[in-house]
């Protein structure tokens, strides 16, 4: 059975056995993501990339099978989706191990994360890139009920 959990990795606890196990799992998932070659701008994370982040995980027995990470910031400008000064959670990464996909683990992990953030932020924001953009949009818009606000489309010609 999958369990959802928020974990905190800090400079102070990163050497603890449980925290080191989490870090090893997270780095292995990051490596798997890179090997899938679906995100053109993604590189393998290091320990420092998980320290002091808002970090949510899906655990099957003792192994992390999915994670979401990001940070809270204050929005400096008013836009069509936020007011000036509102707190925002910037979702930097969400990844589900390939063998655990199509079981709603990503959706349930996101919902767990959103519930934890609900009283601390007003907006969740994602800048996402994927070679499989139709799947990406289906996940964020259809499954998570996010709204589409912006697109950057690029064609290299030289």
LOKOLNU-214804 format. One record per atom (N, C-alpha, C): residue in one letter; atom name; y, z, x. Coordinates in Angstrom, 1 decimal, m for minus. Layout:
<nodes>
 resn name     c2     c3     c1
    A   CA      Y      Z      X
...
</nodes>
This chain:
<nodes>
 resn name     c2     c3     c1
    X    N   m1.2    0.0    0.9
    X   CA    0.0    0.0    0.0
    X    C    1.2    0.0    0.9
    X    N    2.2   m0.8    0.6
    X   CA    3.4   m1.0    1.3
    X    C    4.4    0.2    0.9
    X    N    5.0    0.8    2.0
    X   CA    6.0    1.8    1.7
    X    C    7.3    1.3    2.3
    X    N    8.4    1.7    1.7
    X   CA    9.7    1.3    2.1
    X    C   10.4    2.5    2.6
    X    N   11.1    2.3    3.7
    X   CA   11.7    3.5    4.4
    X    C   13.0    3.1    5.1
    X    N   13.9    3.9    5.2
    X   CA   15.1    3.8    6.0
    X    C   14.8    4.5    7.3
    X    N   15.1    3.9    8.5
    X   CA   14.9    4.6    9.7
    X    C   16.2    4.5   10.5
    X    N   16.4    5.5   11.3
    X   CA   17.6    5.6   12.2
    X    C   17.1    5.6   13.6
    X    N   17.6    4.7   14.4
    X   CA   17.3    4.7   15.8
    X    C   18.7    4.9   16.5
    X    N   18.7    5.9   17.3
    X   CA   19.9    6.2   18.0
    X    C   19.6    6.4   19.5
    X    N   20.6    6.5   20.3
    X   CA   20.4    6.7   21.8
    X    C   19.6    8.0   22.0
    X    N   19.8    9.0   21.1
    X   CA   19.2   10.3   21.3
    X    C   17.7   10.2   20.9
    X    N   17.3    9.5   19.9
    X   CA   15.9    9.5   19.5
    X    C   15.1    8.3   19.9
    X    N   15.7    7.4   20.7
    X   CA   14.9    6.2   21.0
    X    C   13.7    6.4   21.9
    X    N   13.6    7.5   22.6
    X   CA   12.5    7.8   23.5
    X    C   11.4    8.6   22.8
    X    N   11.6    9.0   21.5
    X   CA   10.6    9.7   20.8
    X    C    9.4    8.7   20.5
    X    N    8.2    9.2   20.4
    X   CA    7.0    8.4   20.3
    X    C    7.1    7.5   19.0
    X    N    7.4    8.2   17.9
    X   CA    7.5    7.4   16.6
    X    C    8.6    6.3   16.7
    X    N    9.7    6.7   17.2
    X   CA   10.8    5.7   17.4
    X    C   10.4    4.5   18.3
    X    N    9.7    4.8   19.4
    X   CA    9.3    3.8   20.3
    X    C    8.3    2.9   19.6
    X    N    7.4    3.4   18.7
    X   CA    6.5    2.6   18.0
    X    C    7.2    1.7   17.0
    X    N    8.3    2.2   16.3
    X   CA    9.1    1.4   15.5
    X    C    9.7    0.3   16.3
    X    N   10.3    0.6   17.4
    X   CA   11.0   m0.4   18.2
    X    C   10.0   m1.5   18.7
    X    N    8.8   m1.1   19.1
    X   CA    7.8   m2.1   19.5
    X    C    7.5   m3.0   18.3
    X    N    7.3   m2.5   17.1
    X   CA    7.0   m3.3   15.9
    X    C    8.1   m4.2   15.6
    X    N    9.3   m3.7   15.7
    X   CA   10.5   m4.5   15.3
    X    C   10.7   m5.7   16.3
    X    N   10.5   m5.4   17.6
    X   CA   10.7   m6.5   18.6
    X    C    9.6   m7.5   18.4
    X    N    8.4   m7.1   18.1
    X   CA    7.3   m8.0   17.9
    X    C    7.6   m8.9   16.7
    X    N    8.1   m8.3   15.6
    X   CA    8.5   m9.1   14.4
    X    C    9.6  m10.1   14.8
    X    N   10.5   m9.7   15.6
    X   CA   11.6  m10.5   16.0
    X    C   11.1  m11.7   16.8
    X    N   10.1  m11.5   17.7
    X   CA    9.5  m12.5   18.5
    X    C    8.7  m13.5   17.5
    X    N    8.0  m13.0   16.5
    X   CA    7.4  m13.9   15.6
    X    C    8.3  m14.8   14.9
    X    N    9.5  m14.2   14.5
    X   CA   10.5  m15.0   13.8
    X    C   11.0  m16.2   14.7
    X    N   11.2  m15.9   16.0
    X   CA   11.6  m16.9   16.9
    X    C   10.6  m18.0   17.1
    X    N    9.3  m17.5   17.1
    X   CA    8.2  m18.5   17.3
    X    C    8.0  m19.4   16.1
    X    N    8.4  m18.9   14.9
    X   CA    8.3  m19.8   13.7
    X    C    9.3  m20.9   13.8
    X    N   10.4  m20.7   14.5
    X   CA   11.4  m21.7   14.7
    X    C   12.0  m22.2   13.4
    X    N   12.4  m21.3   12.5
    X   CA   13.0  m21.6   11.2
    X    C   14.5  m21.3   11.2
    X    N   14.9  m20.5   12.2
    X   CA   16.3  m20.1   12.2
    X    C   16.9  m20.6   13.5
    X    N   17.8  m21.6   13.4
    X   CA   18.3  m22.2   14.7
    X    C   19.1  m21.4   15.6
    X    N   19.6  m20.3   15.1
    X   CA   20.5  m19.5   15.9
    X    C   20.0  m18.1   16.3
    X    N   18.7  m17.9   16.1
    X   CA   18.1  m16.6   16.3
    X    C   17.3  m16.5   17.6
    X    N   17.6  m15.4   18.3
    X   CA   16.9  m15.1   19.6
    X    C   16.1  m13.8   19.4
    X    N   15.2  m13.5   20.3
    X   CA   14.4  m12.3   20.2
    X    C   15.3  m11.1   20.4
    X    N   15.2  m10.1   19.5
    X   CA   16.0   m8.9   19.7
    X    C   15.5   m8.0   20.8
    X    N   16.4   m7.2   21.3
    X   CA   16.0   m6.1   22.2
    X    C   16.3   m4.8   21.6
    X    N   15.8   m3.7   22.3
    X   CA   16.0   m2.4   21.7
    X    C   17.5   m2.1   21.3
    X    N   18.4   m2.5   22.1
    X   CA   19.8   m2.3   21.8
    X    C   20.3   m2.9   20.4
    X    N   19.6   m3.9   20.0
    X   CA   20.0   m4.6   18.7
    X    C   19.6   m3.7   17.5
    X    N   18.8   m2.7   17.7
    X   CA   18.4   m1.9   16.5
    X    C   19.1   m0.5   16.5
    X    N   19.7   m0.2   17.6
    X   CA   20.3    1.2   17.8
    X    C   21.6    1.2   16.9
    X    N   21.7    2.3   16.2
    X   CA   22.9    2.6   15.3
    X    C   23.1    1.5   14.2
    X    N   22.1    0.9   13.8
    X   CA   22.2   m0.1   12.7
    X    C   21.6    0.6   11.4
    X    N   22.1    0.1   10.3
    X   CA   21.4    0.5    9.0
    X    C   20.1   m0.3    9.0
    X    N   19.0    0.4    9.1
    X   CA   17.7   m0.3    9.3
    X    C   16.7    0.1    8.2
    X    N   16.2   m0.8    7.5
    X   CA   15.2   m0.6    6.4
    X    C   13.9   m1.4    6.8
    X    N   12.8   m0.7    6.5
    X   CA   11.5   m1.3    6.9
    X    C   10.5   m1.2    5.7
    X    N    9.6   m2.2    5.7
    X   CA    8.4   m2.1    4.9
    X    C    7.2   m1.8    5.8
    X    N    6.4   m0.8    5.5
    X   CA    5.4   m0.4    6.4
    X    C    4.0   m0.5    5.6
    X    N    3.1   m1.1    6.3
    X   CA    1.7   m1.2    5.8
    X    C    0.9   m0.4    6.7
    X    N    0.4    0.7    6.2
    X   CA   m0.3    1.8    7.0
    X    C    0.7    2.2    8.1
    X    N    0.5    2.0    9.4
    X   CA    1.5    2.4   10.4
    X    C    2.3    1.3   11.0
    X    N    2.2    0.1   10.4
    X   CA    2.8   m1.1   11.0
    X    C    3.9   m1.6   10.2
    X    N    5.1   m1.8   10.8
    X   CA    6.2   m2.5   10.1
    X    C    5.9   m3.9    9.9
    X    N    6.0   m4.4    8.6
    X   CA    5.6   m5.8    8.3
    X    C    6.9   m6.5    7.9
    X    N    8.0   m5.8    7.7
    X   CA    9.2   m6.5    7.3
    X    C   10.4   m5.5    7.6
    X    N   11.5   m6.1    7.9
    X   CA   12.7   m5.3    8.1
    X    C   14.0   m6.0    7.7
    X    N   15.0   m5.1    7.4
    X   CA   16.3   m5.6    7.1
    X    C   17.2   m4.7    7.9
    X    N   18.2   m5.4    8.6
    X   CA   19.2   m4.6    9.3
    X    C   20.6   m5.1    9.2
    X    N   21.5   m4.2    9.3
    X   CA   22.9   m4.6    9.3
    X    C   23.8   m3.5    9.5
    X    N   25.1   m3.6    9.1
    X   CA   26.1   m2.6    9.4
    X    C   27.1   m2.5    8.3
    X    N   27.7   m1.4    8.2
    X   CA   28.8   m1.2    7.2
    X    C   30.1   m1.4    7.9
    X    N   31.0   m2.1    7.2
    X   CA   32.4   m2.4    7.7
    X    C   33.4   m2.4    6.6
    X    N   34.6   m2.3    6.9
    X   CA   35.7   m2.3    5.9
    X    C   36.3   m3.7    5.9
    X    N   36.4   m4.3    4.8
    X   CA   36.9   m5.7    4.7
    X    C   38.4   m5.7    4.8
    X    N   38.9   m6.5    5.7
    X   CA   40.4   m6.4    5.9
    X    C   41.2   m7.3    5.0
    X    N   40.6   m8.3    4.4
    X   CA   41.3   m9.3    3.6
    X    C   40.7   m9.4    2.2
    X    N   41.5   m9.6    1.2
    X   CA   41.0   m9.9   m0.2
    X    C   40.5  m11.3   m0.2
    X    N   39.4  m11.4   m0.9
    X   CA   38.8  m12.8   m1.1
    X    C   38.4  m12.9   m2.6
    X    N   37.7  m13.9   m2.9
    X   CA   37.2  m14.1   m4.3
    X    C   36.1  m13.1   m4.7
    X    N   35.5  m12.5   m3.7
    X   CA   34.4  m11.6   m4.0
    X    C   34.7  m10.1   m3.6
    X    N   35.8   m9.8   m3.0
    X   CA   36.1   m8.4   m2.6
    X    C   37.6   m8.1   m2.6
    X    N   37.9   m6.8   m2.7
    X   CA   39.3   m6.4   m2.6
    X    C   39.5   m5.9   m1.1
    X    N   40.8   m6.0   m0.7
    X   CA   41.1   m5.5    0.6
    X    C   40.8   m4.1    0.8
    X    N   40.1   m3.7    1.9
    X   CA   39.8   m2.4    2.2
    X    C   38.5   m1.9    1.7
    X    N   37.8   m2.7    0.9
    X   CA   36.5   m2.3    0.4
    X    C   35.4   m2.2    1.5
    X    N   34.5   m1.3    1.3
    X   CA   33.4   m1.2    2.3
    X    C   32.4   m2.2    1.9
    X    N   31.8   m2.9    3.0
    X   CA   30.8   m3.9    2.8
    X    C   29.7   m3.7    3.7
    X    N   28.5   m4.0    3.2
    X   CA   27.3   m4.0    4.1
    X    C   27.1   m5.4    4.5
    X    N   27.1   m5.6    5.8
    X   CA   26.9   m7.0    6.4
    X    C   25.4   m7.0    6.8
    X    N   24.6   m7.7    5.9
    X   CA   23.2   m7.9    6.2
    X    C   23.0   m8.9    7.3
    X    N   22.6   m8.5    8.4
    X   CA   22.5   m9.3    9.6
    X    C   21.2  m10.0    9.7
    X    N   20.1   m9.3    9.3
    X   CA   18.7   m9.9    9.4
    X    C   17.9   m9.3    8.3
    X    N   17.0  m10.2    7.7
    X   CA   15.9   m9.7    6.9
    X    C   14.8  m10.6    7.2
    X    N   13.6  m10.0    7.5
    X   CA   12.5  m10.8    7.9
    X    C   11.2  m10.2    7.4
    X    N   10.3  m11.0    6.9
    X   CA    9.0  m10.6    6.5
    X    C    7.9  m11.3    7.3
    X    N    7.0  m10.6    7.9
    X   CA    5.9  m11.1    8.6
    X    C    5.2  m12.2    7.8
    X    N    4.9  m13.3    8.4
    X   CA    4.4  m14.5    7.7
    X    C    3.2  m14.2    6.8
    X    N    2.3  m13.4    7.3
    X   CA    1.1  m13.1    6.6
    X    C    1.3  m12.1    5.4
    X    N    2.5  m11.6    5.2
    X   CA    2.9  m10.7    4.1
    X    C    3.8  m11.4    3.1
    X    N    4.1  m12.6    3.3
    X   CA    5.0  m13.3    2.4
    X    C    4.4  m13.6    1.0
    X    N    5.2  m14.0    0.1
    X   CA    4.8  m14.3   m1.3
    X    C    4.1  m13.1   m2.0
    X    N    4.5  m11.9   m1.6
    X   CA    4.1  m10.7   m2.3
    X    C    5.2   m9.9   m2.7
    X    N    6.4  m10.5   m2.7
    X   CA    7.7   m9.8   m3.1
    X    C    8.1   m8.7   m2.2
    X    N    7.6   m8.6   m1.0
    X   CA    7.9   m7.6   m0.1
    X    C    9.4   m7.7    0.3
    X    N    9.9   m8.9    0.6
    X   CA   11.3   m9.1    1.0
    X    C   12.2   m8.6   m0.2
    X    N   11.9   m9.0   m1.4
    X   CA   12.7   m8.6   m2.5
    X    C   12.7   m7.1   m2.7
    X    N   11.5   m6.5   m2.6
    X   CA   11.4   m5.0   m2.8
    X    C   12.1   m4.3   m1.7
    X    N   12.0   m4.8   m0.5
    X   CA   12.8   m4.2    0.6
    X    C   14.3   m4.3    0.4
    X    N   14.7   m5.5    0.0
    X   CA   16.2   m5.6   m0.3
    X    C   16.6   m4.7   m1.4
    X    N   15.8   m4.5   m2.5
    X   CA   16.2   m3.6   m3.6
    X    C   16.2   m2.2   m3.1
    X    N   15.3   m1.8   m2.2
    X   CA   15.3   m0.5   m1.7
    X    C   16.6   m0.2   m0.9
    X    N   16.9   m1.2   m0.1
    X   CA   18.1   m1.2    0.8
    X    C   19.4   m1.1   m0.1
    X    N   19.4   m1.9   m1.1
    X   CA   20.6   m1.9   m2.1
    X    C   20.8   m0.6   m2.7
    X    N   19.7    0.0   m3.2
    X   CA   19.7    1.3   m3.8
    X    C   20.3    2.4   m2.9
    X    N   19.9    2.3   m1.6
    X   CA   20.4    3.3   m0.6
    X    C   21.9    3.1   m0.4
    X    N   22.3    1.8   m0.4
    X   CA   23.7    1.5   m0.1
    X    C   24.7    1.6   m1.3
    X    N   24.1    1.7   m2.4
    X   CA   24.9    1.6   m3.7
    X    C   26.2    2.5   m3.7
    X    N   26.0    3.8   m3.3
    X   CA   27.1    4.7   m3.3
    X    C   28.0    4.7   m2.1
    X    N   27.7    3.8   m1.1
    X   CA   28.5    3.7    0.1
    X    C   29.3    2.4    0.3
    X    N   28.9    1.4   m0.4
    X   CA   29.5    0.1   m0.2
    X    C   29.7   m0.6   m1.6
    X    N   30.6   m1.5   m1.7
    X   CA   30.9   m2.3   m2.9
    X    C   30.3   m3.7   m2.8
    X    N   30.1   m4.2   m1.6
    X   CA   29.7   m5.6   m1.5
    X    C   28.6   m5.7   m0.4
    X    N   27.6   m6.5   m0.6
    X   CA   26.6   m6.9    0.4
    X    C   26.9   m8.3    0.7
    X    N   27.1   m8.6    2.0
    X   CA   27.4   m9.9    2.5
    X    C   26.4  m10.4    3.5
    X    N   26.1  m11.7    3.4
    X   CA   25.1  m12.3    4.3
    X    C   25.6  m13.7    4.7
    X    N   25.6  m13.9    6.0
    X   CA   25.7  m15.2    6.6
    X    C   24.3  m15.6    7.1
    X    N   23.7  m16.6    6.5
    X   CA   22.4  m17.0    6.8
    X    C   22.2  m18.4    7.3
    X    N   21.3  m18.6    8.2
    X   CA   21.0  m19.9    8.7
    X    C   19.5  m20.1    8.7
    X    N   19.0  m21.3    8.3
    X   CA   17.6  m21.6    8.3
    X    C   17.4  m23.1    8.2
    X    N   16.4  m23.5    8.9
    X   CA   16.0  m24.9    8.7
    X    C   15.4  m25.2    7.4
    X    N   14.9  m24.1    6.7
    X   CA   14.4  m24.1    5.4
    X    C   15.4  m23.6    4.4
    X    N   16.5  m24.2    4.3
    X   CA   17.6  m23.7    3.5
    X    C   17.3  m23.6    2.0
    X    N   16.5  m24.5    1.5
    X   CA   16.2  m24.4    0.1
    X    C   15.4  m23.1   m0.2
    X    N   14.5  m22.7    0.6
    X   CA   13.8  m21.4    0.5
    X    C   14.8  m20.3    0.6
    X    N   15.7  m20.4    1.6
    X   CA   16.6  m19.3    1.9
    X    C   17.5  m19.1    0.6
    X    N   18.0  m20.2    0.1
    X   CA   18.9  m20.1   m1.1
    X    C   18.1  m19.6   m2.3
    X    N   16.9  m20.0   m2.5
    X   CA   16.0  m19.5   m3.6
    X    C   15.9  m18.0   m3.5
    X    N   15.6  m17.5   m2.3
    X   CA   15.4  m16.1   m2.0
    X    C   16.7  m15.3   m2.4
    X    N   17.8  m15.7   m1.8
    X   CA   19.1  m14.9   m2.0
    X    C   19.7  m15.1   m3.4
    X    N   19.6  m16.3   m3.9
    X   CA   20.3  m16.5   m5.2
    X    C   19.4  m16.3   m6.4
    X    N   18.2  m16.8   m6.4
    X   CA   17.3  m16.7   m7.5
    X    C   16.6  m15.4   m7.6
    X    N   16.1  m14.9   m6.4
    X   CA   15.3  m13.7   m6.4
    X    C   16.2  m12.4   m6.3
    X    N   17.2  m12.5   m5.5
    X   CA   18.1  m11.3   m5.3
    X    C   19.3  m11.2   m6.1
    X    N   19.6  m12.3   m6.9
    X   CA   20.7  m12.4   m7.8
    X    C   22.1  m12.3   m7.0
    X    N   22.1  m12.8   m5.8
    X   CA   23.4  m12.9   m5.1
    X    C   24.1  m14.2   m5.6
    X    N   25.4  m14.3   m5.3
    X   CA   26.1  m15.5   m5.7
    X    C   26.5  m16.3   m4.4
    X    N   26.5  m17.6   m4.6
    X   CA   26.8  m18.5   m3.5
    X    C   28.3  m18.6   m3.4
    X    N   28.9  m18.4   m2.2
    X   CA   30.4  m18.4   m2.1
    X    C   30.8  m19.3   m1.0
    X    N   30.0  m19.8   m0.1
    X   CA   30.5  m20.5    1.1
    X    C   29.3  m21.3    1.7
    X    N   29.7  m22.4    2.2
    X   CA   28.7  m23.2    3.0
    X    C   29.4  m23.9    4.2
    X    N   28.7  m24.0    5.3
    X   CA   29.2  m24.7    6.4
    X    C   28.1  m25.8    6.7
    X    N   28.4  m27.0    6.5
    X   CA   27.5  m28.1    6.7
    X    C   27.9  m28.9    8.0
    X    N   27.0  m29.1    8.9
    X   CA   27.4  m29.7   10.2
    X    C   26.5  m31.0   10.5
    X    N   27.2  m31.9   11.1
    X   CA   26.4  m33.1   11.6
    X    C   27.0  m33.4   13.0
    X    N   26.1  m33.3   14.0
    X   CA   26.5  m33.6   15.3
    X    C   26.4  m35.1   15.5
    X    N   27.5  m35.7   16.0
    X   CA   27.5  m37.2   16.1
    X    C   27.8  m37.7   17.5
    X    N   27.9  m36.8   18.5
    X   CA   28.1  m37.2   19.8
    X    C   27.3  m36.5   20.8
</nodes>
